Amino acid sequence: MTSLTIEPLTPGIGAEIPNLDLSEQLTDSVMKELEQALLDWKVLFFRDQTIDVEDQKRVARWFGELDIHPTSAPGAEHAELIRIAEDEKLRAHNDIWHSDVTFKASPPMGSILRALEMPPVGGDTMFADMYAAYEGLDDEIKVKIDNATALHVWPPGWVDIVMKWQNMDRKEFDHRFPNPEHPVVRTHPQTGRRSLFVNAAFTRQIIGMEKSESDELLTFLYIQATVPEYQCRFRWRKNSVAFWDNRCTQHYALADFYPQKRTVERITICGDKPV
Ligand code: SIN
């Protein structure tokens, strides 16, 4: 028997769940339904959730260990929590298609984002179904990328933060946090489906390919996330929550609301090494 109501936003990606209160202690069977809904719809949305950080962590923990972002401040009360508080002076630069933290050897499986403060209009987030992006490619391109790997790199600003807070030089940083190579097409560990796993924010080069050829191919692959038929768009309100599967989606936070304020908090769940 299913208890969750699922209201799809599009035929392929995104569903709102109107009848779940994330502040409650949810049973294992409800959590399993939630997991299945996430696997089916890739990103789930919840409205009017008066939850706190402990509720957000509890839901996330059912799915795995919590990820601590490398730039998290040492000694922070909630090291797993990423607060993105934006206004005209403080821009987050998440207006680029990406999956979270793919510069780690094992990028997150998913993220749960909660809206604390939203502009009256604007600041929506778009999500793209990267299974659909892969499945829509011509066979000629699939042959080129099916067994390819690509280099993902740390954003330079975040390298500086980690070196400062962990008091290390660049040599030690590179030793401890080497830039990983991931498959260009990964297989989802739970659904077995293949998805395109390169993104404009963190991927830099297809391994073993001339730089110019790699740049051309990557540009073409990045554009797949921008195909409207692969997307859904979420209009936030205060206390809205989004939960995305980072293994088969990308997202883009619209930077169209300045000088209004927008504050969200993210809990990120550890994932496995992409294969
Ligand atoms: C993120 O990129 O993790 C944040 C997305 C958003 O602020 O909507």
Residues whose N, C-alpha, C, O or C-beta is under 5 A from the ligand:
A	BS01	SIN	N94 T125 A253 V264
